[in-house]
Amino acid sequence: MKLTKENMPETMYRASRCCRALGNPTAYLILRLLDTRRMTPSEMSQALHVSLPTISVTLRHLRNLDLVRYETRGITKEYWVKDAKVLTVLSTLEALVGTMREKRA
């Protein structure tokens, strides 16, 4: 059977959706911020100098992909990375890009 977009296994499809999300610089930076501690959307907005609506939309996408989780505390939500493997993926990508840049120089 020929592999096409229409018959792509679900795991591959979900992985491609994660790659799409990681291509969003705001999503990438949010995941990096959450590497160190739990944060509220307001804290992320301040740290990244990005509007709160942009943070909220991006967090919704990351939640839909099951990359982040949250807990409600009063009227705020604290977010964290669901599985540290995604942070390993980010580090691996950064190492790959670093290697690619070195080879060009």
C-alpha positions in Angstrom: 0.0 0.0 0.0 1.3 3.4 -1.0 1.5 5.9 1.9 -0.5 9.0 1.2 -2.0 11.8 3.2 -5.4 10.1 3.0 -4.2 6.8 4.5 -1.6 8.2 6.8 -1.5 6.4 10.2 -3.0 8.4 13.0 0.3 8.6 14.9 2.1 10.1 11.8 -0.8 12.5 11.3 -0.6 13.7 15.0 3.1 14.0 14.7 2.7 16.2 11.7 0.2 18.4 13.6 2.8 18.8 16.4 5.4 19.8 13.9 3.0 22.4 12.5 2.5 23.8 16.0 6.2 23.9 16.7 6.6 26.0 13.5 4.7 28.8 15.3 7.4 30.9 17.1 4.9 31.8 19.9 4.1 28.1 20.6 7.7 27.3 20.5 8.6 30.0 23.1 5.7 29.0 25.3 6.9 25.5 25.5 10.4 26.7 26.3 9.0 29.0 29.0 7.1 26.1 30.5 10.3 24.0 30.6 11.3 25.8 33.8 8.0 26.2 35.7 4.2 26.4 35.6 3.0 29.7 34.4 -0.3 31.6 33.9 -1.2 33.1 30.5 -0.6 36.6 31.9 2.9 35.7 33.0 3.7 34.2 29.6 2.3 37.4 27.9 4.6 39.5 30.0 7.7 37.3 29.6 7.3 37.1 25.8 5.9 40.6 25.1 3.0 39.0 23.2 -0.6 40.0 23.7 -2.7 37.9 26.0 -5.2 37.0 23.2 -2.3 35.6 21.1 -1.1 33.6 24.1 -4.6 32.3 24.8 -5.2 31.1 21.2 -1.7 29.5 21.1 -2.3 27.7 24.4 -5.7 26.4 23.0 -3.8 24.9 20.0 -1.2 23.3 22.3 -4.0 21.9 24.6 -5.8 20.4 21.6 -2.5 18.7 20.6 -2.2 17.5 24.2 1.2 19.1 24.6 0.3 21.3 27.6 -2.1 20.9 30.5 -3.5 23.4 33.0 -5.0 23.6 36.4 -7.5 26.3 37.5 -6.5 28.2 40.6 -9.2 30.7 41.5 -9.8 32.7 38.3 -6.4 31.9 36.7 -5.0 28.8 35.0 -1.5 27.5 35.5 0.0 25.7 32.5 2.7 23.2 32.2 4.2 20.8 29.6 2.4 17.5 29.7 5.3 15.3 28.7 9.0 16.3 28.9 9.6 14.4 25.6 8.4 17.5 23.7 11.2 19.5 25.3 13.7 16.8 24.2 12.4 17.2 20.7 13.0 21.0 20.9 16.5 20.5 22.2 17.2 17.9 19.4 15.9 20.4 16.8 18.1 23.1 18.2 21.1 20.9 18.1 20.3 19.9 14.5 20.0 23.6 13.4 23.3 24.4 15.2 25.0 21.6 13.3 23.6 22.8 10.0 24.8 26.3 10.7 28.3 25.1 11.5 28.5 23.2 8.3 27.6 26.3 6.3 30.3 28.4 7.9 
